[in-house]
Amino acid sequence: MQGRQELPWSMVTGPVGTAMHIYGSPDVDSDWFFRAVMQPLDHVAAPWTKEVVFMTGTGSPAVANVFNSATAGVPVWEIPRLGLTPPEPPAHPFPESVATFLLNSGWHELDGPVYKGVLDVGGGRSQVLLVGSADQENLGLMSPICKAVGDQVPPVVALAAANAGYRTSVIVDLVMLETLMPKLEAAADQHDLVNRLTALGHAADLLEQQFAEGDEF
C-alpha cells in the first residue's frame, strides 16, 4: 500500500480467527486502490479470504465474528500465518520528547525516523530543515543547499560551509549543510534547538543562493 497515510490498516486476532482490515477512504485514488489493493486480494491463498464490509454494517458475518471475538490489535509479525519477523529496533533511537515537540510545531515525520520542517527565511524564501539521529549521543540537524557533483561535495561548497562553521555531506544527490546537537541538550532545552535550527536554515539559504539555481530547497 506504499505507506499511503490516507489508507490506514491494522490487524486483529482472537479465538475465532485473524483479520487484516484496510479502511477505504474517499481521499484514496480509486483506480489505484482497485488495481493495487482490491484485485490482488482476489487471489490470496487459503486460509486467507477477501471480504468487504460496508459502513452500513452489511457484509460478511465471518468478519464480524472475528472482530467481535478479537482480544486486541497486534503487530503483524505476531500473526503466525504471515511468517513475518519483527523489525529491528533503531540503532540510534530518536528522543521521544524532541519528536513530540517537532510534531507539535508542525513538522512531519519521514522514514528513519527523520523529521522535516520548513523555515521562512524572509524575502519570500524558505528553507527545508531535517532532524535525524546521527549516532547514539547526537542529533543531526541538516538542510539541503545544492546538488552534489558525482556524489561528491564540490570543494568550494565544503570550504564555504566550513567557514560558516558547518560540515557537509551528500544524501541521495543533495549536498546537506549539517551540525550536531547532543540529544540530552535538545531534550532539555528545546528553545536552544529552535535557535540552532534557525541559524542553520539561514546559513543554508545564504549558501544556496551562492551555489544553487533559485530557491530550490
C-alpha positions as CSV (number, residue, x, y, z in Angstrom):
1,M,0.0,0.0,0.0
2,Q,3.1,2.2,-0.4
3,G,2.7,3.8,3.0
4,R,-0.3,5.9,2.0
5,Q,-1.5,7.8,5.1
6,E,-5.0,8.0,3.7
7,L,-5.2,4.2,3.7
8,P,-4.8,3.0,7.3
9,W,-4.7,-0.7,8.1
10,S,-4.2,-2.9,11.1
11,M,-4.5,-6.5,12.4
12,V,-6.8,-8.1,15.0
13,T,-6.7,-11.7,16.3
14,G,-8.7,-13.8,18.7
15,P,-10.1,-17.2,19.3
16,V,-12.3,-17.2,16.1
17,G,-9.6,-16.1,13.7
18,T,-7.4,-13.3,12.5
19,A,-8.1,-10.4,10.2
20,M,-6.2,-7.6,8.5
21,H,-8.5,-4.7,7.9
22,I,-7.9,-2.0,5.4
23,Y,-10.0,1.1,5.7
24,G,-11.2,2.6,2.4
25,S,-11.2,6.4,2.2
26,P,-12.7,8.9,-0.3
27,D,-9.2,10.5,-0.4
28,V,-7.7,7.4,-2.0
29,D,-7.2,7.3,-5.8
30,S,-10.0,4.8,-6.6
31,D,-8.4,3.4,-9.8
32,W,-5.1,2.8,-7.9
33,F,-6.9,1.3,-4.9
34,F,-8.8,-1.3,-7.0
35,R,-5.7,-2.1,-9.1
36,A,-3.1,-2.3,-6.4
37,V,-5.1,-3.5,-3.4
38,M,-8.6,-4.9,-4.2
39,Q,-7.6,-7.0,-7.3
40,P,-4.6,-8.7,-5.8
41,L,-6.6,-9.7,-2.7
42,D,-8.9,-11.6,-5.0
43,H,-6.1,-14.2,-5.3
44,V,-5.0,-14.6,-1.7
45,A,-4.2,-18.2,-0.8
46,A,-6.1,-20.2,1.8
47,P,-6.7,-20.0,4.7
48,W,-6.9,-16.2,3.9
49,T,-10.0,-14.9,2.1
50,K,-11.1,-11.4,1.0
51,E,-14.2,-9.9,2.4
52,V,-15.8,-6.5,2.0
53,V,-17.7,-4.8,4.9
54,F,-19.5,-1.5,4.3
55,M,-20.1,1.4,6.7
56,T,-23.8,0.4,6.8
57,G,-22.6,-2.7,8.6
58,T,-23.5,-5.1,5.8
59,G,-21.0,-7.7,4.8
60,S,-19.6,-11.0,5.9
61,P,-20.8,-12.4,9.2
62,A,-17.4,-14.2,9.4
63,V,-15.6,-10.9,9.6
64,A,-18.0,-9.7,12.2
65,N,-17.3,-12.8,14.3
66,V,-13.5,-12.2,14.1
67,F,-13.9,-8.6,15.2
68,N,-16.4,-9.4,18.0
69,S,-14.1,-12.0,19.5
70,A,-10.8,-10.2,19.0
71,T,-8.8,-9.6,22.1
72,A,-6.7,-6.7,20.8
73,G,-4.9,-5.3,17.8
74,V,-1.5,-6.9,17.4
75,P,1.7,-6.3,15.5
76,V,1.6,-8.1,12.1
77,W,4.8,-10.1,12.9
78,E,2.9,-11.8,15.8
79,I,0.5,-13.4,13.3
80,P,2.0,-16.9,12.7
81,R,0.4,-17.4,9.3
82,L,2.1,-14.3,7.9
83,G,5.5,-15.7,8.6
84,L,7.0,-12.2,9.3
85,T,9.8,-11.2,11.6
86,P,9.7,-8.1,13.8
87,P,11.6,-5.1,12.6
88,E,15.0,-4.4,14.1
89,P,14.9,-1.6,16.7
90,P,16.5,1.6,15.6
91,A,20.3,1.6,16.1
92,H,20.2,5.2,17.4
93,P,16.8,5.9,18.9
94,F,15.3,9.4,18.4
95,P,14.4,11.3,21.7
96,E,10.7,11.0,22.2
97,S,10.3,14.4,23.8
98,V,12.1,16.1,20.8
99,A,9.9,14.1,18.3
100,T,6.8,15.3,20.2
101,F,8.0,18.9,20.2
102,L,8.7,18.9,16.5
103,L,5.4,17.3,15.6
104,N,3.5,19.7,17.8
105,S,5.4,22.5,16.0
106,G,4.1,21.5,12.6
107,W,7.0,19.3,11.5
108,H,6.4,16.0,9.6
109,E,7.9,12.6,10.3
110,L,9.6,10.8,7.5
111,D,11.2,7.4,7.4
112,G,14.2,6.8,9.6
113,P,12.8,8.5,11.6
114,V,13.7,11.9,10.2
115,Y,11.7,15.0,10.9
116,K,11.1,17.7,8.3
117,G,10.2,21.3,8.8
118,V,10.3,24.5,6.6
119,L,11.8,27.7,7.9
120,D,10.7,31.1,6.5
121,V,14.0,32.9,6.0
122,G,12.4,36.2,4.7
123,G,12.4,37.8,1.3
124,G,9.8,35.3,0.0
125,R,12.3,32.4,0.5
126,S,12.1,29.3,2.6
127,Q,14.5,26.6,3.7
128,V,13.9,22.9,4.3
129,L,15.2,21.6,7.7
130,L,15.7,18.0,8.7
131,V,16.5,16.5,12.1
132,G,17.6,12.8,12.5
133,S,19.5,10.6,14.8
134,A,23.2,10.9,13.8
135,D,24.5,8.5,16.4
136,Q,23.8,7.2,19.9
137,E,24.5,10.6,21.5
138,N,23.8,13.2,18.8
139,L,21.1,14.6,16.6
140,G,22.0,15.6,13.1
141,L,20.5,19.0,12.0
142,M,20.5,19.3,8.3
143,S,19.4,21.5,5.4
144,P,20.0,21.0,1.6
145,I,22.0,23.7,-0.2
146,C,22.7,22.4,-3.7
147,K,23.1,19.4,-6.0
148,A,26.0,17.1,-5.5
149,V,28.5,16.6,-8.3
150,G,29.2,12.9,-8.9
151,D,28.0,12.1,-5.4
152,Q,30.6,14.5,-4.1
153,V,30.5,17.8,-2.3
154,P,32.2,20.4,-4.5
155,P,35.3,21.7,-2.7
156,V,34.2,25.3,-3.0
157,V,30.9,24.4,-1.2
158,A,32.7,22.4,1.5
159,L,35.1,25.4,2.1
160,A,32.2,27.9,2.3
161,A,30.3,25.6,4.7
162,A,33.4,25.2,6.9
163,N,33.9,28.9,7.0
164,A,30.3,29.3,8.2
165,G,31.0,26.7,11.0
166,Y,29.2,23.7,9.5
167,R,30.1,20.4,7.9
168,T,28.7,18.9,4.7
169,S,27.6,15.5,3.5
170,V,25.8,14.0,0.5
171,I,22.4,12.4,0.9
172,V,21.0,10.9,-2.3
173,D,22.1,13.6,-4.8
174,L,21.9,16.6,-2.5
175,V,24.6,18.4,-0.5
176,M,23.4,18.9,3.1
177,L,24.7,21.5,5.5
178,E,25.0,19.8,8.9
179,T,25.6,20.4,12.5
180,L,25.4,18.1,15.5
181,M,23.5,18.6,18.8
182,P,23.7,16.3,21.8
183,K,20.4,14.5,22.3
184,L,20.4,15.3,26.0
185,E,20.8,19.0,25.3
186,A,18.0,19.0,22.7
187,A,15.6,17.2,25.1
188,A,16.5,19.6,27.9
189,D,16.4,22.9,26.0
190,Q,14.1,22.9,23.0
191,H,14.5,26.7,22.8
192,D,18.2,26.1,22.0
193,L,17.2,23.5,19.4
194,V,15.0,26.0,17.7
195,N,17.8,28.6,17.7
196,R,20.3,26.2,16.2
197,L,17.8,25.1,13.5
198,T,17.0,28.8,12.7
199,A,20.7,29.6,12.4
200,L,21.3,26.5,10.2
201,G,18.4,27.5,8.0
202,H,19.6,31.0,7.4
203,A,23.2,29.8,6.8
204,A,21.9,27.1,4.3
205,D,19.8,29.7,2.5
206,L,22.9,32.0,2.0
207,L,24.9,29.1,0.6
208,E,22.0,28.0,-1.6
209,Q,21.9,31.5,-3.1
210,Q,25.6,31.1,-4.0
211,F,25.6,27.5,-5.2
212,A,22.1,26.6,-6.4
213,E,19.7,28.0,-9.0
214,G,16.8,29.8,-7.4
215,D,15.1,28.9,-4.2
216,E,15.2,25.1,-4.7
217,F,15.1,24.0,-1.1
